[in-house]
Amino acid sequence: MHWTNAVAMIIMIMSGWGIYDDYVIIPGLHFSSTFRLGSWAAPSLLWHFAGMWLLALNGLAYLVYGLITGRLRERMLPIRFRELAQTVRDTLHFKIEHEDLTVYNAVQKLLYIVVIVAGISQVATGLLIWKPIQFSSAVTLLGGFQAVRIEHFIGMSVIVGFLIVHVALSLLVPRTLWAMLSGGPRLHAGEESS
Amino acid sequence: MRSPFRPSQPPDPAILDDHRRLIRLIERRGILRGGLSLGMLAMLTGCDVTSQPAVDKALRLVSSWNDRVQAALFDPNHLAPTYPKSMILKPPKFNAYYDITEVKPVDVQTWKLELAGLVSDKRPWTAERLLGLPEKEMVIKHICVEGWDYIGGWSGPTLRSFLERVGADLTAKYVAFKTADDYPSSIDMATALHPQTLLATKYAGAPLADPFGFPVRLRMATKLGYKNPKWITAIEVTNRYPGGYWENLGENWFAGI
């Protein structure tokens, strides 16, 4: 699920930049064609509206699985402020060990929750930008069509921000990468993997 | 001939003993998994995926699937929000596949609206006759696929009343348009019958100006801007998918909002 999501996210971000460039939100901010998926707006839109299925269905499966098995609650909660402060302090001292990969630290938990919420919000605002008339009351509730466009853009920025930190940290703790590729952390000898 | 890949000296069998642990670690499952990722790698090295015809075909297939999803999402009874007349932008925004300076005005004396396809009364319409039809006015938002929008005030007969008047088959799938600026377009019948779909002849109470489609253009509250052809010269009711200018270049056909 993680890697399907990674592919879907990259498709959505890069094709989204192609669509954004047609009518920019921040004057002067354009995305270079190197980072755009689709040679002009129409192919970018084709990618975006194909990628959305991958992102939404995979995301839905992840959330349903996480909620039913209780995995989401078990991994993400609780977040204690003291742990949060401690982890931030450690990180600033370059102490970013990650002894037990099956347990997330407080900052990880917070960031993962933020990015999951951002992902859900992107699907919702994306749907509203796609169908602003069919869902006109929801669009009005969120401040109008242009406001929803900006919210969709902010959601993208949050996810890209997360992505940079996420990739940088996983490269700093290379053990996590192996676990991600092999399907789970290596357990101690003698332990049965399930 | 000796294979160039064969080592000149046979390997020392003791190597196997040294690596016994590693060999035990090789699992069938691991090899399968590895093979799978190798396949993925082969796909990734396709590199410039965007220019592959097969990819383009697949994307367009999803796009026509999205047409069907949008048709299902479309509520024929849901009305788009309307706005006070004071919010109408004057003049409206010009947008076409060419610049406003290249607009070729239509001569209203020789202009005719022709009818084709599943229509019982195919007599062409003059501008005078069209302007004599009962009008409806709507102040709605125009939303462009690029992302910008503005509020415009349009009036003219509803497309539904026009289609009923000429005896069109309202169970047909598509209504297609031809225009004086070679901008073919087509819409689904459900949207054609929506109460906020007009054959607009006026903007903000005055006859359409030349750049905006004089004497008649389509204005729908429920579709993106590019689905609204200007300077209409022919309307056809058909069951055969007619496509359109941008649609043939890859834009989505349904383009409902």
Interface residues (C-beta under 8 A of the other chain):
Chain A: I19 Y20 D22 Y23 L37 G38 S39 A41 A42 P43 L45 L46 W47 F49 A50 W53 W130 K131 P132 I133 Q134 S136 T140 F145 Q146 R149 L181 S182 G183
Chain B: R33 S37 T50 S51 D56 A58 L59 R60 V62 S63 N66 Q70 L73 F74 D75 H78 A80 P81 K141 I143 C144 V145 E146 G147 W148 D149 A221 T222 W246 L249 G250 E251 N252 G256 I257
